[in-house]
Amino acid sequence: MLTQKLKEVTLAVLPITILVLILNFTIAPIGANLMWKFIVGAIFIIFGLAIFLFGAELGIQSIGTLMGSSLTRTKNIWLIIIFGFILGFFINVAEPDLLVLARQVSDVTSGVLSQTSIVIVVSIGVGVLVAVGLSRIVFNIPLHKLLTLLYSIIFFLVILSPKEFLGIAFDSGGATTGSMTVPFILALGLGVSSTQGGKASEESSFGLVGIASAGPMMQSS
């Protein structure tokens, strides 16, 4: 299992590493010192991310699936909504991609938009839309209708929002599709949909990540 994760991460990281090396020796040299730091960092990324994904598959995905199925068995829609929001919020607070984005936004804006405020706002958006996505599964609402509604709202907000916030808004949506959030949300959706049984269970388990990503874009806009 760990060997397989190591192979997957290597295949993902190696192309960009080779590309940087090619650029370094051709049109964009970055210096020997920085080059060696990059190579060492790439090696650490490969091993670290492989171990992280291995742990996420063993722990986070199993917990998410069990939580999703347990919540659905209660047949209490408000309990599903509340815990969907809580789980979506806290799992996104721990997302490394979001922490990096929040730090960069704070630096660029000289602290006007603090790192903590970005993390909280984006995580609230994810929590709300995770709750909406789980409700969609329970009520068997067609995915395309909900996505059409959500992204129509986003396009409307884009027209009204200051252009300075657009980049932050869309990067916030991308930051929620990281290695911590995605496995848990997928497992949570699978757990909720598993109680339906049959083909409906397989179809309903998809789309929750796309729904959750709309939340930060709406919040940040």
N, C-alpha and C positions, 0 to 999 in steps of 0.2 A: 504493500500500500504506500509506504513512504517512498519507495523507489519509483513508483509510478508518478507520484506527485513531483518528485525531483526531476523526472524526465519531462513532465508537462511544463514546469516552470522554466527549465533550461531552454526548451524550444520556444518559449514566449520571450525570454530575456535575451537570448543569444543574438537574434537578428538585429536588435537595436544596438547591442554592444559592438557587433561587427561594423554596423553603419557608422557609429561614432569613431571607431578606429580608422575606417577608410577616410572619413572627413578629416581626421587629425593628420593623416599622412598625405593629404592632397590639398584641399582648398581652405581648411580651417584648423590649423595647428593650435593646440591648446597648451603645449609645453609638456615636458617629460614628467615633471612632478605631479601636475594635475592629472595626467594620463594614467600614471600608476595608481593614484587615488581612485580614479574612475574604475579601473580594472578590479582593484580590491573590493570596492563597493559593489560592483556587479556580482562578484563571487559571493559576498555576504548576502546580497539580495536573493540569489538563487537558493542558497541553503536555508536562509531565514524564512523566506516565503513558502518554501516546500514544507518546512516543519509547521509553520502557522496553518497552512491549508490542510495539512494532515490532522492537526488538532481540531480545526474547525469542523472537518467532516466527521470526526469521532464524537465531538461534544455538541457543538452548536446546532448542527443539522438534526441530530437525534432529539435534543431538547426542544427545538422548534416544532418538529413533527408531533411529539408527544403533547406539547402545550396546545397546538392547534386542534388535535383530535379531542383532547380533554375539554377544551372550551366549547367545541361544537356539541359534545354530548350533553352539556348542561341545558341546551336548548333555550338559553337566555340571551337574547340578542343584545341587551344592554351590557351584559357581562363580556360578551365578545367584543363589542365596540370599545368599552373602557380598557380592557386588557390589551386589545389590539393597539390602541393608542399608546399605552404605557410601554409595551414591548417594543413597538416601533421607535418610540422616543429614545429609550435608553440604549437600544442596540446601535442607534445612529450616533448617539453621543460618543460611543466608543469607536466609531469608524475612523481609522487612521487618515484616510483620504480627506475627510472633512476637517480634521484637525490641521492638516497641512494647508488646505485652502483658507481656513479661518485665520491662520497665522499670516498668510500672505496678504489677505485683504486688510488685516489690521496694520501691517507694515506699510502697505501702499497708501492707506487713508490716514496714516500717522495717528492711529488709535481712535479716530472718529467712530469707526465701526470696530468695536473691540472683538477679540477672538471669542470671548465667552458669548457675546450677543449673537454672533454669526452661528455658533454651534447650537445655541438654544433655539433660535428662529428656524433654522433648517431642520432640526430634530423635531420640532413641533409640527412642521409641515409633513415630515415623513410619518409621524405618529397618527396624524389626522387621516392621511390617505391610506395608511395600512388598515386603519379601522374601517374606512370606506370600502377598501378592497376585500376585506374579510366579509363585510356585509353583502357585497356583490355575490360572493360565493354562496353564502347562506340563502339569499333570496333568488339565486340563479339568474341574475341580471346579465344580459349579453355584454361581453367584454367590449365589443366595438362601439356600443352605444355609450358606455361610460367613458371610454377613452376619447371619443369624439367630443363629449361634453367638457371633459377636463381640459383638453388641449385647445378647445375653442375659447374657454375662459382665459387660458394662458395667452393666446394670441390677442385677445381683447385687452388684457392687462399690459401686454407689450406696447400697444399703441398709446396707452395712457401713462406709462411709467417713464421716468427720466432715463435718457440713454446711458447715463453713468451706471445704472443699476442692472442693465440688461446682461452684461458679461458676468457679473456676480451671480445673477439669478440662474442663468443656464449652467454655469460651472457648479453651482450648488446642486442642481439636479444630477450632474455627472458624478459629483463627489459622493453621492449616496449609493452608487453602484459599485462599491468597493468590496474588498475581500472579507470584511466582517459582516456587512449589512446583507449582501445578496444571499449568501448561503442560509442565513437565518430566516429571511423573508420567504425565500423559496420553500424552505422546510415548513414554515408556519402555514403557508398557503396549501401545501400538500397535506398537512395534518387536518386542516379544516375541511378540505374537499374530500378527504379519504372516507369520511362518513357517508358520502353520497353513494359510493360504490359504482362499479361499472365504468363505462366510457366517460360518463359525465364527470367522474372524479378526476380523470386524467386531463380533460379539457379545462376544467375549472381551476386546476392548480397553477396554470400559466397566467401571466399578465400582471401578477401582483407587484413585481418589481417596477414595471412600467407605470403602474398607477402610483406607487409610492414616490417615484422620481418626479412626478408632477407636483407633489406637495411643496418641496423647496422652491421650485420655480414660481409657484403662485405666491408663496410667502415672501420671497425676496423681491418680487415685482411690485 
